């Protein structure tokens, strides 16, 4: 094979053909990934091997005419990692985001994924990653739904009716067989109604759109939260019924009484510890906490009102049978999902293998023989 290096390029249509929208399979692959996380067979960025990624955040002002300045959701991120098991591969998701993209009829984020041979560093595949990232983001709460929800769940609440929650809901529904009603909440009622119409058309389940938060949360067995990062949503303790499962893929605020009385399961406790380390290093821990999904919990941990992250439960622990996700049908369970590059790597690797098997994509040449100075 070497020294010649070819690698596979997969466009977005190629990714669709390779199965990126297969939500049920994506949940299965992400379940495997959680198991490997629980066993420690992975690496991510940073000295602690658990950083979410490295970000370029632009300044509010600059003396350089071409340097970008800060704006809503404006950043770049590199998210590298290694995943073991049958994947045994390195990869990096490269992420560019700018809320102003909508003015150019572009998605807020534009993403690519690179897979590399773990030994040589040679590229294996370069792929379009918007759908990849959305699918794995949805599949993470899909795995949580499998392990944390009551199996007779009849009602689902969708909090935030954007594309990420559509991916979350799609994955969650692969694990729930008894759902009879879906309530779709958004601050923009037209978006909520549009989402409800999509649910009814696709799933033949009764769905309703609302713009009142209490109507969205109350009486739901399963609640998927993926609302705007720009203004975290608040919900009250008494809105959440006994036995409910909240799957949080976006920021939120709530009563302290809910957080100290529910069963909390994190995606991966070591990742959450890395967030806290970054918060301390930032010099403004409180402000940092306000910008991350687990922030409300970190504050209570610091105050001694919740167990330390080391003593908490990660979903990998549950998948591997080392800890319980819920102790009883009456438990109110909160799942915190912050996103990890290893899920992009596992789902990307799966699709890369599918593409090779089916002859999908375009082979590109890096070199026939490496040149030297």
C-alpha positions as CSV (number, residue, x, y, z in Angstrom):
1,X,0.0,0.0,0.0
2,X,2.8,2.4,0.9
3,X,4.5,4.7,-0.1
4,X,1.5,5.5,-2.4
5,X,-1.4,7.0,-0.4
6,X,-4.9,7.3,-1.7
7,X,-7.9,8.3,0.5
8,X,-11.6,8.4,0.0
9,X,-13.6,11.6,-0.4
10,X,-17.3,11.4,0.5
11,X,-19.6,14.3,-0.4
12,X,-22.9,14.9,1.4
13,X,-24.8,12.9,-1.3
14,X,-22.2,10.1,-0.8
15,X,-22.8,10.2,2.9
16,X,-26.5,9.8,2.4
17,X,-26.0,6.9,0.1
18,X,-23.6,5.3,2.7
19,X,-26.3,5.5,5.3
20,X,-25.7,8.6,7.4
21,X,-29.4,9.0,8.0
22,X,-30.0,5.5,9.4
23,X,-30.9,6.6,12.9
24,X,-31.3,3.1,14.3
25,X,-27.9,1.9,13.1
26,X,-26.4,5.2,14.4
27,X,-27.8,4.5,17.9
28,X,-26.3,1.0,17.8
29,X,-22.8,2.4,16.8
30,X,-23.0,5.1,19.5
31,X,-24.0,2.4,22.1
32,X,-20.7,0.6,21.2
33,X,-18.9,3.9,21.6
34,X,-20.4,4.5,25.1
35,X,-19.2,1.0,26.0
36,X,-15.6,1.9,24.9
37,X,-15.8,5.2,26.8
38,X,-16.8,3.3,29.9
39,X,-13.8,1.0,29.5
40,X,-11.4,3.8,28.8
41,X,-10.5,2.6,25.3
42,X,-10.3,6.1,23.7
43,X,-8.4,9.3,23.7
44,X,-9.5,12.9,23.0
45,X,-7.6,16.2,23.0
46,X,-5.8,18.0,25.8
47,X,-3.4,16.8,28.4
48,X,-6.2,15.0,30.2
49,X,-7.3,13.2,26.9
50,X,-10.9,14.3,27.6
51,X,-11.2,17.8,26.1
52,X,-14.2,18.5,23.8
53,X,-11.9,20.2,21.4
54,X,-9.8,23.3,20.8
55,X,-11.6,26.5,19.8
56,X,-10.7,29.6,18.0
57,X,-12.9,32.4,19.5
58,X,-12.6,35.8,17.9
59,X,-12.0,39.1,19.8
60,X,-14.7,41.7,20.2
61,X,-12.3,44.3,18.5
62,X,-9.2,44.0,16.4
63,X,-6.7,46.4,14.8
64,X,-6.3,44.0,11.9
65,X,-8.7,44.7,9.0
66,X,-9.2,41.1,7.9
67,X,-9.3,39.4,11.3
68,X,-12.9,38.3,12.2
69,X,-14.6,39.7,15.3
70,X,-16.8,38.0,17.7
71,X,-20.5,37.3,16.9
72,X,-23.2,34.9,17.9
73,X,-22.0,31.3,17.6
74,X,-18.9,32.4,15.7
75,X,-15.9,30.1,16.2
76,X,-13.8,27.3,14.8
77,X,-13.2,24.1,16.6
78,X,-10.9,21.1,16.0
79,X,-12.1,17.9,17.7
80,X,-9.5,15.2,17.5
81,X,-9.6,11.7,19.0
82,X,-8.8,8.1,18.9
83,X,-11.3,5.3,19.4
84,X,-10.4,1.7,20.1
85,X,-12.4,-1.5,19.8
86,X,-13.3,-2.6,16.3
87,X,-12.8,1.1,15.1
88,X,-9.2,1.4,16.1
89,X,-8.8,4.7,14.2
90,X,-7.9,8.3,14.7
91,X,-10.0,11.2,13.4
92,X,-10.7,14.9,13.6
93,X,-13.9,16.9,13.1
94,X,-13.2,20.4,11.9
95,X,-16.0,22.8,12.8
96,X,-16.7,26.3,11.6
97,X,-19.7,28.2,13.0
98,X,-21.3,31.6,12.4
99,X,-24.9,32.6,13.2
100,X,-24.7,35.1,10.3
101,X,-24.4,32.3,7.8
102,X,-28.2,32.3,7.5
103,X,-27.9,35.6,5.6
104,X,-25.9,33.7,3.0
105,X,-28.4,30.8,2.9
106,X,-25.9,28.6,4.6
107,X,-26.2,26.4,7.7
108,X,-24.9,27.9,10.9
109,X,-22.1,25.3,11.1
110,X,-20.1,23.8,8.2
111,X,-18.3,20.6,9.2
112,X,-15.8,18.1,7.7
113,X,-14.4,14.9,9.2
114,X,-11.1,13.3,8.5
115,X,-10.2,9.7,9.5
116,X,-6.5,8.7,9.7
117,X,-4.5,5.5,10.1
118,X,-3.6,5.3,13.8
119,X,0.0,4.2,13.0
120,X,1.2,6.2,10.0
121,X,-1.1,9.2,10.1
122,X,-2.1,8.6,6.5
123,X,-5.6,10.0,5.6
124,X,-8.2,7.3,5.1
125,X,-11.2,9.4,4.4
126,X,-12.3,13.0,4.2
127,X,-16.1,13.4,4.5
128,X,-18.9,16.0,4.6
129,X,-19.9,16.0,8.3
130,X,-23.0,18.2,8.8
131,X,-25.3,15.2,8.6
132,X,-22.8,13.0,10.3
133,X,-22.6,15.3,13.3
134,X,-26.3,15.8,13.5
135,X,-27.0,12.1,13.4
136,X,-24.5,11.2,16.1
137,X,-25.8,14.2,18.2
138,X,-29.3,12.7,18.0
139,X,-28.1,9.1,18.6
140,X,-26.5,10.0,21.9
141,X,-29.8,10.7,23.6
142,X,-31.2,7.8,21.6
143,X,-28.8,5.5,23.5
144,X,-29.9,7.2,26.7
145,X,-33.5,6.6,25.8
146,X,-32.8,2.9,25.5
147,X,-31.2,2.7,29.0
148,X,-32.9,5.4,31.1
149,X,-36.5,5.7,30.0
150,X,-39.5,3.7,31.3
151,X,-40.4,1.3,28.6
152,X,-44.1,2.2,28.6
153,X,-43.5,5.9,27.9
154,X,-46.5,7.3,26.1
155,X,-45.7,11.0,25.7
156,X,-42.7,12.8,24.4
157,X,-41.9,16.5,24.7
158,X,-39.7,18.2,22.2
159,X,-38.2,21.4,23.7
160,X,-36.7,23.4,20.8
161,X,-37.9,22.6,17.3
162,X,-34.7,23.0,15.3
163,X,-32.8,20.5,13.2
164,X,-30.7,19.1,16.1
165,X,-33.8,18.2,18.1
166,X,-35.3,16.6,14.9
167,X,-32.2,14.4,14.9
168,X,-32.6,13.7,18.6
169,X,-36.3,12.9,18.3
170,X,-35.7,10.6,15.3
171,X,-33.1,8.6,17.2
172,X,-35.1,8.5,20.4
173,X,-38.1,7.2,18.6
174,X,-36.1,4.2,17.4
175,X,-36.1,3.1,21.1
176,X,-39.7,3.9,22.1
177,X,-42.6,1.7,21.0
178,X,-45.5,3.0,23.1
179,X,-45.5,6.7,22.3
180,X,-49.0,8.1,21.6
181,X,-48.6,11.9,21.9
182,X,-45.8,14.4,21.2
183,X,-45.8,18.0,22.4
184,X,-43.5,20.3,20.5
185,X,-42.4,23.5,22.2
186,X,-40.6,26.5,20.7
187,X,-40.6,30.2,21.5
188,X,-41.7,30.6,17.8
189,X,-45.1,28.9,17.5
190,X,-44.8,28.5,13.8
191,X,-41.7,26.4,14.3
192,X,-43.5,24.3,16.9
193,X,-46.4,23.7,14.6
194,X,-44.2,22.8,11.7
195,X,-42.4,20.2,13.8
196,X,-45.7,18.8,15.1
197,X,-46.9,18.5,11.5
198,X,-43.7,16.6,10.6
199,X,-44.1,14.2,13.5
200,X,-47.7,13.4,12.5
201,X,-46.8,12.9,8.9
202,X,-43.8,10.7,9.6
203,X,-44.9,8.7,12.7
204,X,-48.7,8.8,12.5
205,X,-48.7,10.0,16.1
206,X,-50.8,12.8,17.5
207,X,-48.6,15.9,17.9
208,X,-49.3,19.5,19.0
209,X,-47.2,22.7,18.8
210,X,-47.1,25.1,21.8
211,X,-45.2,28.2,22.7
212,X,-45.8,28.0,26.5
213,X,-42.9,26.2,28.3
214,X,-45.1,24.7,31.0
215,X,-47.3,23.1,28.4
216,X,-44.2,21.7,26.8
217,X,-42.7,20.0,29.9
218,X,-45.8,19.1,32.0
219,X,-47.0,15.5,31.9
220,X,-44.3,14.2,29.5
221,X,-42.7,10.8,30.1
222,X,-39.6,11.7,27.9
223,X,-38.4,15.2,27.3
224,X,-35.7,16.0,24.7
225,X,-34.1,19.5,25.2
226,X,-32.1,21.0,22.4
227,X,-33.0,24.7,22.5
228,X,-31.0,27.8,21.7
229,X,-27.6,28.2,23.3
230,X,-28.1,32.0,23.2
231,X,-30.9,31.9,25.9
232,X,-31.0,28.7,28.0
233,X,-34.6,27.6,28.8
234,X,-35.9,27.6,32.4
235,X,-38.2,24.9,33.6
236,X,-39.7,24.4,37.1
237,X,-39.3,21.4,39.4
238,X,-43.1,20.8,39.7
239,X,-43.5,20.6,35.9
240,X,-41.6,17.3,35.8
241,X,-43.7,14.3,36.7
242,X,-42.5,11.2,38.5
243,X,-40.8,8.7,36.2
244,X,-39.9,11.3,33.6
245,X,-36.6,11.3,31.7
246,X,-35.1,14.5,30.5
247,X,-32.5,14.1,27.7
248,X,-30.6,17.4,27.6
249,X,-28.6,18.0,24.5
250,X,-28.7,21.8,24.9
251,X,-28.4,24.2,27.8
252,X,-31.1,24.8,30.4
253,X,-31.9,26.3,33.8
254,X,-34.1,24.9,36.4
255,X,-34.9,24.9,40.2
256,X,-32.2,23.6,42.5
257,X,-34.8,21.3,44.0
258,X,-35.1,19.4,40.8
259,X,-31.4,18.9,40.3
260,X,-30.8,17.7,43.9
261,X,-33.8,15.3,43.8
262,X,-33.4,13.7,40.3
263,X,-31.1,10.9,39.2
264,X,-28.3,12.5,37.1
265,X,-26.6,10.5,34.4
266,X,-23.8,12.2,32.4
267,X,-22.6,11.2,28.9
268,X,-19.1,10.7,30.3
269,X,-17.9,12.0,33.7
270,X,-14.3,12.4,32.6
271,X,-15.5,14.8,29.9
272,X,-17.5,16.8,32.5
273,X,-14.4,16.9,34.7
274,X,-12.4,18.4,31.8
275,X,-15.1,21.1,31.4
276,X,-14.7,22.0,35.1
277,X,-10.9,22.1,34.7
278,X,-11.3,24.5,31.8
279,X,-13.7,26.6,33.8
280,X,-11.1,27.0,36.6
281,X,-8.4,27.8,34.1
282,X,-10.5,30.5,32.4
283,X,-10.3,32.6,35.5
284,X,-14.1,33.2,35.5
285,X,-15.6,29.9,36.5
286,X,-19.2,31.2,36.9
287,X,-19.2,32.8,33.4
288,X,-17.8,29.5,31.9
289,X,-20.5,27.5,33.7
290,X,-23.1,29.7,32.1
291,X,-22.0,28.7,28.7
292,X,-22.0,24.9,29.0
293,X,-24.8,22.3,29.4
294,X,-23.7,20.9,32.7
295,X,-23.1,24.3,34.3
296,X,-26.1,24.3,36.7
297,X,-24.9,20.9,38.0
298,X,-21.3,22.0,38.4
299,X,-22.3,24.9,40.6
300,X,-24.2,22.5,42.9
301,X,-21.2,20.1,43.0
302,X,-18.9,23.0,44.0
303,X,-21.4,23.9,46.8
304,X,-21.4,20.3,48.0
305,X,-25.1,19.8,47.2
306,X,-24.4,17.1,44.5
307,X,-21.9,14.2,44.4
308,X,-18.6,14.8,42.8
309,X,-18.2,13.9,39.1
310,X,-15.9,11.0,40.1
311,X,-18.7,9.6,42.2
312,X,-21.4,10.2,39.6
313,X,-22.8,7.9,36.8
314,X,-21.8,8.0,33.1
315,X,-23.8,6.4,30.5
316,X,-20.9,4.1,29.6
317,X,-21.1,2.7,33.1
318,X,-24.8,2.0,32.5
319,X,-24.2,0.4,29.1
320,X,-21.5,-1.8,30.6
321,X,-23.7,-2.9,33.5
322,X,-21.5,-1.3,36.1
323,X,-24.0,1.2,37.5
324,X,-27.8,1.6,37.3
325,X,-29.4,4.3,35.2
326,X,-32.6,4.5,37.2
327,X,-33.4,2.7,40.5
328,X,-37.1,2.7,40.1
329,X,-39.9,3.6,37.7
330,X,-40.6,6.7,39.8
331,X,-37.1,8.2,39.4
332,X,-36.9,11.4,37.6
333,X,-33.8,11.0,35.4
334,X,-31.7,13.8,33.9
335,X,-29.2,12.9,31.1
336,X,-26.5,15.4,30.2
337,X,-25.1,15.2,26.7
338,X,-22.2,17.5,25.8
339,X,-20.9,15.9,22.6
340,X,-17.6,14.1,22.0
341,X,-15.4,13.6,19.0
342,X,-15.3,9.9,19.5
343,X,-18.9,9.6,18.3
344,X,-18.1,11.4,15.1
345,X,-15.2,9.0,14.7
346,X,-17.2,5.9,15.2
347,X,-20.1,6.9,13.0
348,X,-17.7,8.3,10.4
349,X,-15.8,5.0,10.4
350,X,-18.9,3.0,10.0
351,X,-19.9,5.1,7.0
352,X,-16.4,4.9,5.6
353,X,-16.6,1.1,5.7
354,X,-20.1,1.1,4.1
355,X,-18.8,3.4,1.3
356,X,-15.8,1.0,0.6
357,X,-18.1,-2.0,0.5
358,X,-20.6,-0.3,-1.9
359,X,-18.1,1.6,-4.0
360,X,-19.3,5.0,-3.0
361,X,-17.2,8.1,-3.1
362,X,-14.2,9.4,-5.0
363,X,-10.6,8.2,-4.5
364,X,-8.1,11.0,-4.2
365,X,-4.3,10.7,-4.4
366,X,-2.1,12.3,-1.8
367,X,1.1,11.1,-3.5
368,X,2.5,8.1,-5.4
369,X,5.8,8.6,-3.6
370,X,6.6,11.2,-1.0
371,X,8.9,13.9,-2.2
372,X,11.7,15.4,-0.2
373,X,13.7,18.6,-0.2
